[in-house]
């Protein structure tokens, strides 16, 4: 169902992959448009209960693509280190995850995710999170991705 890694000696445990996925700062989300073209979007995100969440506006290409086909792919990369050792290479840690995306409806869980995003990216502004979420929550979508394979 999901592609196997070609270079199995580079594969890490699912636990290590989830740790990297949780700790990385940004991800790239790949979706597929109705026209058959792939679309990749960089995102800020959080992991909650083994699922990936991100926020966005209520309209846009990635939402159109998810409505057409909820199957998505996520990639994160961290700890990159270009190396010269009589050859060029780059050491890095990365995770590729496959999942199924859906727009959330539950307002309390949506608020919880938005609070987590503020805490991850702007922790010094937690005292303002509630008022901003109250003001912008009706024009903000939260997308949940059930991770099917990491």
Backbone torsions as a table, in degrees:
resi	resn	phi	psi	omega
1	UNK	NA	-48.4	177.7
2	UNK	-110.4	145.5	-177.1
3	UNK	-65.8	140.7	175.0
4	UNK	-82.0	151.0	175.8
5	UNK	-67.8	135.1	178.3
6	UNK	-69.1	-43.9	-177.3
7	UNK	-101.8	80.8	-175.1
8	UNK	-60.3	-24.8	178.3
9	UNK	-67.8	-13.8	178.0
10	UNK	-97.2	-8.4	-176.3
11	UNK	-72.3	139.7	178.2
12	UNK	-109.8	168.7	-179.4
13	UNK	-68.7	158.7	177.4
14	UNK	-60.8	-37.9	178.8
15	UNK	-62.2	-45.4	177.7
16	UNK	-66.3	-37.2	178.2
17	UNK	-63.6	-43.2	179.2
18	UNK	-66.1	-34.7	177.3
19	UNK	-63.1	-47.0	178.2
20	UNK	-62.5	-46.3	-179.5
21	UNK	-60.0	-39.8	179.7
22	UNK	-68.9	-39.7	-173.0
23	UNK	-87.2	-20.5	-178.7
24	UNK	-62.4	154.8	-176.7
25	UNK	-84.3	-43.3	-176.7
26	UNK	-135.3	157.9	176.0
27	UNK	-130.0	165.8	170.2
28	UNK	-112.3	131.4	-178.6
29	UNK	-109.2	124.5	177.1
30	UNK	-104.8	128.6	176.0
31	UNK	-126.4	170.3	179.5
32	UNK	-123.2	126.3	-178.8
33	UNK	-79.2	162.9	178.0
34	UNK	-59.5	-26.7	179.3
35	UNK	-82.6	0.4	178.5
36	UNK	89.4	-3.7	-179.8
37	UNK	-87.7	137.5	175.5
38	UNK	-75.0	156.3	-179.3
39	UNK	-141.1	128.1	-178.6
40	UNK	-117.6	133.5	-177.7
41	UNK	-129.1	127.6	172.1
42	UNK	-75.9	139.2	-175.2
43	UNK	-138.4	149.5	162.0
44	UNK	-88.7	146.1	-172.1
45	UNK	-156.2	168.4	171.0
46	UNK	-136.4	156.7	172.4
47	UNK	-106.2	131.4	179.7
48	UNK	-141.8	122.3	-179.3
49	UNK	52.1	40.6	176.7
50	UNK	76.3	5.7	177.3
51	UNK	-113.1	153.7	177.7
52	UNK	-101.5	137.1	180.0
53	UNK	-129.1	144.0	170.9
54	UNK	-142.9	162.8	178.0
55	UNK	-115.9	156.9	179.5
56	UNK	-164.1	179.5	174.7
57	UNK	-70.7	176.2	-177.0
58	UNK	-83.4	-9.7	179.8
59	UNK	-136.7	155.1	175.3
60	UNK	150.4	170.2	-175.6
61	UNK	-58.6	-45.0	-177.1
62	UNK	-65.9	-36.4	177.2
63	UNK	-68.9	-39.3	175.4
64	UNK	-60.2	-44.2	-179.4
65	UNK	-64.8	-42.8	179.9
66	UNK	-64.4	-38.5	177.3
67	UNK	-63.4	-36.0	178.7
68	UNK	-72.7	-44.5	-177.1
69	UNK	-149.4	107.5	-175.3
70	UNK	-74.3	-5.0	178.3
71	UNK	-75.7	127.6	-176.5
72	UNK	-133.2	167.1	175.1
73	UNK	-132.1	139.1	-178.0
74	UNK	-122.4	143.7	176.4
75	UNK	-135.6	136.2	171.4
76	UNK	-128.9	149.2	178.0
77	UNK	-138.2	135.5	176.9
78	UNK	-145.3	170.2	176.4
79	UNK	52.6	47.6	178.5
80	UNK	-76.1	139.4	-179.7
81	UNK	-147.1	100.2	174.2
82	UNK	-64.6	140.5	-173.3
83	UNK	-136.2	139.6	170.5
84	UNK	-114.9	117.2	177.5
85	UNK	-142.4	66.1	-172.5
86	UNK	61.8	15.6	176.7
87	UNK	-168.8	160.3	176.0
88	UNK	-94.0	136.1	172.3
89	UNK	-157.1	171.6	175.6
90	UNK	-135.3	128.0	172.7
91	UNK	-91.2	140.8	178.7
92	UNK	-163.2	166.1	171.9
93	UNK	-116.0	135.9	179.9
94	UNK	-147.5	158.9	176.8
95	UNK	-136.3	137.2	171.0
96	UNK	-116.8	128.9	-179.2
97	UNK	-129.3	144.2	177.4
98	UNK	-112.8	139.4	-178.7
99	UNK	-156.2	179.4	178.5
100	UNK	-119.0	123.7	-173.5
101	UNK	-101.3	147.9	174.1
102	UNK	-152.3	148.0	176.0
103	UNK	-79.7	133.2	-177.8
104	UNK	-77.9	147.9	175.7
105	UNK	-112.3	-30.1	-174.4
106	UNK	-67.1	115.3	-174.0
107	UNK	-67.8	-36.6	-178.8
108	UNK	-68.9	-42.9	177.5
109	UNK	-66.2	-38.7	177.9
110	UNK	-60.0	-45.7	178.6
111	UNK	-62.8	-42.3	178.9
112	UNK	-58.6	-43.0	-179.9
113	UNK	-67.2	-42.8	179.1
114	UNK	-62.7	-38.4	176.0
115	UNK	-63.0	-42.9	178.2
116	UNK	-61.4	-39.7	178.2
117	UNK	-63.1	-43.7	177.3
118	UNK	-61.4	-44.6	-178.6
119	UNK	-62.6	-37.0	-179.8
120	UNK	-73.0	-43.7	-170.5
121	UNK	-100.6	-29.0	-178.1
122	UNK	-138.5	59.3	-175.1
123	UNK	-60.6	-25.5	179.1
124	UNK	-70.6	-9.3	-177.2
125	UNK	-114.9	21.2	-179.6
126	UNK	-58.3	-30.4	-179.6
127	UNK	-66.7	-16.3	179.7
128	UNK	-103.4	-4.6	-172.5
129	UNK	-60.0	-49.2	-176.6
130	UNK	-58.8	-44.2	-177.4
131	UNK	-68.6	-36.6	178.6
132	UNK	-68.9	-42.3	179.3
133	UNK	-64.0	-40.4	177.9
134	UNK	-61.0	-39.9	-176.8
135	UNK	-75.2	-36.0	-172.1
136	UNK	-112.0	-4.1	-175.6
137	UNK	-58.2	-32.2	-178.3
138	UNK	-76.9	-10.3	176.4
139	UNK	-115.8	16.6	-178.3
140	UNK	-121.6	129.8	174.1
141	UNK	-99.2	147.1	170.6
142	UNK	-120.0	126.8	-178.5
143	UNK	-107.1	131.9	177.8
144	UNK	-104.9	132.6	175.7
145	UNK	-117.4	113.5	172.6
146	UNK	-74.6	117.1	-177.9
147	UNK	-80.8	111.0	-177.8
148	UNK	-87.1	-28.7	-178.4
149	UNK	-156.9	126.8	179.3
150	UNK	-121.1	NA	NA
